[in-house]
Amino acid sequence: MITIISGTNRENNNSIKVSRYYQSLLAKHGLNSQILDLRLLPSDFMTSDMYGKRSSKVQELIDQFVIDIEYFVFVLPEYNGGFPGIVKLFMDGMTPAHFYNKKAILVGLSSGRTGNIRGMDAFGNVLNYLQMEVLSKKVKLSSIESILEREEIINEESNVQLNLQISKFIKHYLITS
């Protein structure tokens, strides 16, 4: 099972649409996945679930989407040249060992031209600190409003890059020699 983490809790966000689209691409490659929409976190997450405290709601999310999962796809929108604080807060609220030796894929999206390359670089450093392997093929979805129609990426080159990323993931992480 693969967990796709839609990296924002903002309402009406494009990250959840991209996450659903990515899930459909994984399914076409025969891979099962689930989506963790960070809008499911309680609004008081920062005060109710940090530093040793744990609500049953958040524990259920961690149990379903993190504990026994080896592979993660992080869909990260660009926020002020970086990534949303909620995804870092979510990671900070857990025992780091929950991520040790697991694998991650990064997909960035932005309204601008860079597809959140800076945010993915910074977040990749966080994941490396947590001893996660990060796939070198990062997909940058630039000008997201013009390439996303409903819940489908309509830009051919973006689709090529997404499928290349999934193929590389399969080759490097799922096929054992």
DRENDO-1510 file (C-alpha; in Angstrom, 1 decimal, always signed):
<recs>
REC; n; res; u; v; w
REC; 1; MET; +0.0; +0.0; +0.0 .
REC; 2; ILE; +1.1; +3.5; -0.8 .
REC; 3; THR; +0.0; +6.6; +1.1 .
REC; 4; ILE; -0.4; +9.8; -0.9 .
REC; 5; ILE; -0.3; +12.8; +1.5 .
REC; 6; SER; -2.1; +15.8; +0.1 .
REC; 7; GLY; +0.2; +18.4; +1.7 .
REC; 8; THR; -2.1; +21.2; +2.7 .
REC; 9; ASN; -5.2; +21.7; +4.8 .
REC; 10; ARG; -6.4; +24.7; +2.8 .
REC; 11; GLU; -10.0; +24.4; +1.6 .
REC; 12; ASN; -10.6; +24.1; -2.2 .
REC; 13; ASN; -6.9; +23.2; -2.8 .
REC; 14; ASN; -5.4; +21.8; -6.0 .
REC; 15; SER; -3.2; +19.3; -4.0 .
REC; 16; ILE; -6.1; +17.0; -3.3 .
REC; 17; LYS; -7.1; +17.0; -7.0 .
REC; 18; VAL; -3.5; +16.2; -8.0 .
REC; 19; SER; -3.4; +13.5; -5.3 .
REC; 20; ARG; -6.5; +11.9; -6.7 .
REC; 21; TYR; -5.1; +12.0; -10.2 .
REC; 22; TYR; -1.8; +10.5; -9.0 .
REC; 23; GLN; -3.8; +7.7; -7.3 .
REC; 24; SER; -5.5; +7.0; -10.6 .
REC; 25; LEU; -2.1; +6.8; -12.3 .
REC; 26; LEU; -0.8; +4.4; -9.6 .
REC; 27; ALA; -3.9; +2.2; -10.2 .
REC; 28; LYS; -3.1; +2.1; -13.9 .
REC; 29; HIS; +0.3; +0.7; -13.0 .
REC; 30; GLY; -1.4; -1.9; -10.8 .
REC; 31; LEU; -0.5; -0.2; -7.5 .
REC; 32; ASN; -2.8; +0.2; -4.5 .
REC; 33; SER; -2.9; +3.5; -2.7 .
REC; 34; GLN; -4.8; +5.6; -0.2 .
REC; 35; ILE; -4.9; +9.4; +0.2 .
REC; 36; LEU; -4.4; +11.2; +3.5 .
REC; 37; ASP; -6.0; +14.6; +3.1 .
REC; 38; LEU; -4.5; +16.9; +5.8 .
REC; 39; ARG; -7.9; +18.7; +6.0 .
REC; 40; LEU; -8.9; +15.7; +8.1 .
REC; 41; LEU; -6.6; +16.9; +10.9 .
REC; 42; PRO; -8.5; +18.6; +13.8 .
REC; 43; SER; -8.4; +22.4; +13.6 .
REC; 44; ASP; -6.6; +22.4; +17.0 .
REC; 45; PHE; -4.0; +19.8; +16.0 .
REC; 46; MET; -1.1; +22.1; +17.0 .
REC; 47; THR; -2.3; +22.3; +20.6 .
REC; 48; SER; -4.1; +19.0; +21.0 .
REC; 49; ASP; -1.7; +16.5; +19.4 .
REC; 50; MET; +1.9; +17.7; +19.8 .
REC; 51; TYR; +4.6; +16.8; +22.2 .
REC; 52; GLY; +3.3; +13.5; +23.6 .
REC; 53; LYS; -0.4; +14.3; +23.5 .
REC; 54; ARG; -2.5; +12.3; +21.1 .
REC; 55; SER; -6.2; +12.5; +20.3 .
REC; 56; SER; -7.9; +9.3; +19.1 .
REC; 57; LYS; -8.8; +11.0; +15.8 .
REC; 58; VAL; -5.2; +11.7; +15.0 .
REC; 59; GLN; -4.0; +8.3; +16.2 .
REC; 60; GLU; -6.5; +6.7; +13.8 .
REC; 61; LEU; -5.0; +8.7; +10.9 .
REC; 62; ILE; -1.5; +7.7; +11.9 .
REC; 63; ASP; -2.5; +4.0; +12.3 .
REC; 64; GLN; -4.2; +4.0; +8.9 .
REC; 65; PHE; -1.9; +6.2; +6.8 .
REC; 66; VAL; +1.6; +5.9; +8.4 .
REC; 67; ILE; +2.5; +3.1; +10.8 .
REC; 68; ASP; +2.5; +0.0; +8.5 .
REC; 69; ILE; +3.1; +2.0; +5.3 .
REC; 70; GLU; +6.5; +1.7; +3.5 .
REC; 71; TYR; +5.9; +4.1; +0.6 .
REC; 72; PHE; +4.7; +7.7; +0.5 .
REC; 73; VAL; +3.9; +10.2; -2.1 .
REC; 74; PHE; +3.9; +13.8; -0.9 .
REC; 75; VAL; +2.0; +16.2; -3.1 .
REC; 76; LEU; +3.4; +19.6; -2.0 .
REC; 77; PRO; +2.0; +23.0; -3.1 .
REC; 78; GLU; +4.3; +26.0; -3.0 .
REC; 79; TYR; +3.6; +28.3; -0.1 .
REC; 80; ASN; +5.8; +31.3; +0.0 .
REC; 81; GLY; +8.7; +29.6; -1.8 .
REC; 82; GLY; +8.5; +26.5; +0.4 .
REC; 83; PHE; +6.0; +23.9; +1.5 .
REC; 84; PRO; +3.0; +24.2; +3.8 .
REC; 85; GLY; +3.7; +24.2; +7.6 .
REC; 86; ILE; +0.8; +21.8; +8.2 .
REC; 87; VAL; +2.7; +18.9; +6.5 .
REC; 88; LYS; +5.8; +19.6; +8.7 .
REC; 89; LEU; +3.7; +20.0; +11.8 .
REC; 90; PHE; +2.0; +16.6; +11.0 .
REC; 91; MET; +5.5; +15.0; +10.7 .
REC; 92; ASP; +6.7; +16.7; +13.8 .
REC; 93; GLY; +3.7; +15.4; +15.8 .
REC; 94; MET; +4.9; +11.8; +15.3 .
REC; 95; THR; +7.7; +9.7; +16.6 .
REC; 96; PRO; +10.5; +10.0; +14.0 .
REC; 97; ALA; +10.9; +6.3; +13.9 .
REC; 98; HIS; +7.6; +6.0; +12.1 .
REC; 99; PHE; +9.4; +7.1; +9.0 .
REC; 100; TYR; +12.8; +5.4; +9.3 .
REC; 101; ASN; +13.9; +3.4; +6.3 .
REC; 102; LYS; +10.7; +4.2; +4.4 .
REC; 103; LYS; +10.5; +5.5; +0.8 .
REC; 104; ALA; +9.2; +8.8; -0.5 .
REC; 105; ILE; +8.2; +10.3; -3.8 .
REC; 106; LEU; +7.8; +14.1; -4.2 .
REC; 107; VAL; +5.4; +16.0; -6.5 .
REC; 108; GLY; +5.4; +19.8; -6.3 .
REC; 109; LEU; +2.9; +22.2; -7.7 .
REC; 110; SER; +2.7; +25.9; -8.0 .
REC; 111; SER; +0.9; +28.7; -9.7 .
REC; 112; GLY; +4.2; +30.0; -11.0 .
REC; 113; ARG; +7.0; +28.5; -13.1 .
REC; 114; THR; +9.0; +26.4; -10.7 .
REC; 115; GLY; +6.6; +23.7; -9.7 .
REC; 116; ASN; +7.7; +24.1; -6.0 .
REC; 117; ILE; +11.3; +23.0; -6.7 .
REC; 118; ARG; +12.5; +24.9; -3.6 .
REC; 119; GLY; +9.8; +23.5; -1.4 .
REC; 120; MET; +10.6; +19.9; -2.5 .
REC; 121; ASP; +14.3; +20.4; -1.9 .
REC; 122; ALA; +13.6; +21.7; +1.6 .
REC; 123; PHE; +11.1; +18.9; +2.4 .
REC; 124; GLY; +13.5; +16.3; +0.9 .
REC; 125; ASN; +16.0; +17.4; +3.5 .
REC; 126; VAL; +13.4; +16.9; +6.3 .
REC; 127; LEU; +12.7; +13.4; +4.9 .
REC; 128; ASN; +16.4; +12.5; +4.7 .
REC; 129; TYR; +16.8; +13.6; +8.3 .
REC; 130; LEU; +14.1; +11.1; +9.1 .
REC; 131; GLN; +16.2; +8.5; +7.3 .
REC; 132; MET; +13.7; +8.2; +4.4 .
REC; 133; GLU; +14.9; +7.4; +0.9 .
REC; 134; VAL; +13.6; +10.1; -1.5 .
REC; 135; LEU; +13.3; +9.1; -5.1 .
REC; 136; SER; +15.6; +11.3; -7.2 .
REC; 137; LYS; +12.9; +11.9; -9.9 .
REC; 138; LYS; +10.8; +14.8; -8.5 .
REC; 139; VAL; +7.9; +16.1; -10.7 .
REC; 140; LYS; +7.3; +19.8; -10.9 .
REC; 141; LEU; +3.8; +20.8; -11.9 .
REC; 142; SER; +4.1; +24.5; -12.9 .
REC; 143; SER; +1.2; +26.8; -13.7 .
REC; 144; ILE; -1.1; +24.3; -12.1 .
REC; 145; GLU; -4.3; +26.2; -12.8 .
REC; 146; SER; -3.6; +25.9; -16.6 .
REC; 147; ILE; -2.7; +22.2; -16.6 .
REC; 148; LEU; -5.3; +20.9; -14.1 .
REC; 149; GLU; -8.8; +20.4; -15.3 .
REC; 150; ARG; -11.2; +19.1; -12.7 .
REC; 151; GLU; -9.1; +16.3; -11.3 .
REC; 152; GLU; -7.0; +15.5; -14.4 .
REC; 153; ILE; -3.6; +16.8; -15.6 .
REC; 154; ILE; -4.2; +17.8; -19.2 .
REC; 155; ASN; -0.7; +18.8; -20.1 .
REC; 156; GLU; +1.0; +16.0; -22.0 .
REC; 157; GLU; +4.6; +16.7; -20.8 .
REC; 158; SER; +3.4; +16.7; -17.2 .
REC; 159; ASN; +1.8; +13.3; -17.7 .
REC; 160; VAL; +4.9; +11.9; -19.3 .
REC; 161; GLN; +6.9; +13.1; -16.2 .
REC; 162; LEU; +4.4; +11.7; -13.7 .
REC; 163; ASN; +4.5; +8.3; -15.5 .
REC; 164; LEU; +8.3; +8.3; -15.6 .
REC; 165; GLN; +8.4; +9.0; -11.9 .
REC; 166; ILE; +6.0; +6.0; -11.2 .
REC; 167; SER; +8.1; +3.8; -13.5 .
REC; 168; LYS; +11.3; +4.8; -11.7 .
REC; 169; PHE; +9.6; +4.2; -8.4 .
REC; 170; ILE; +8.6; +0.7; -9.5 .
REC; 171; LYS; +12.0; -0.1; -10.9 .
REC; 172; HIS; +14.0; +1.1; -7.8 .
REC; 173; TYR; +11.7; +0.3; -4.9 .
REC; 174; LEU; +9.3; -2.5; -5.9 .
REC; 175; ILE; +11.3; -4.8; -8.2 .
REC; 176; THR; +13.9; -6.7; -6.2 .
REC; 177; SER; +16.8; -8.4; -7.8 .
</recs>
